[in-house]
């Protein structure tokens, strides 16, 4: 019997897009999205959906057995800015959610696991430009600490118990299908909505804060790509560096102005600035490109034009629906 796919944290920014992509690829019935509550989205009414808290290990085991799950994408986490406001819960969710999946995979030998890390796992002492795969990692945020610890546990479970766990360090992700989710890089999503709504945006990061970013379509491509790669091609079992395009709020605003000439931006850095300052400017992802064939498709120009086009469409549909 063919195994099925479980997505935990499916109603988040990545989870929605991943559910769509995997259902397109494998069929609606083979992909089981789950979350602590079911969002009112047509996507989740088209096929199976499970109410699931990743911290409830017994329920997790039930769902995996009931649906004959052979692949798990564990996306449930508290993101960077939100984690700073609730460190104890962030640690509990981000770490014990991973432990539950790894422990189940240790016993259930045919379970393949995806767990995302982040550029937050680096830190202020990491080389900021073209950050190498192997380097100093001394994260200064709650989120980053949990991601670095998670990377070490992933490699440990692979080395010690043979768990087939795979991971990539996401840069800032930019997508149009869901709202910003509490991350420090979310300014790069929020800015498009403000640009289209009122032509103005106040950035919570300073104008020259360079950060690695990636279009959501590229992130989903990478996520599915590493899971489909032959086991022997996945040579790094902590987490792979992943890169798309790096830019500053000022550079992003200039690109947006090519489409919306009247757009204005100003800057009022808040507590998220110190988080951003501890992260890389750009990433060396040559290991991912060599080992399992990763390559990105969206440069800055294509990213901005796609975001503006798709958010305009989304707003037009919303207006039609409300009328």
Secondary structure, DSSP 4 states (H G I P E B T S, - for coil): ---EEEEETTTSHHHHHHHHHHHHHH-GGGEEEEESS--S-GGGGSS-EEE--TT-HHHHHHHHHHTTEEEEEE-----HHHHHH-HHHHHIIIIIHHHHHHHHHHHSTT-EEEE-EEGGGS-TTS--SSB-SS------SHHHHHHHHHHHHHHHHHHHH--EEE-EEE-EEE-SSS---S-GGGHHHHHHHHHHHTSEEEESS-TT--EEEEEHHHHHHHHHHHHHS-GGG---SS-EE---EEE-HHHHHHHHHTT-TT-EEEE---THHHHHHTS-SSB--HHHHHHH-------HHHHHHHHHHHHHHHHHHHHHHH-
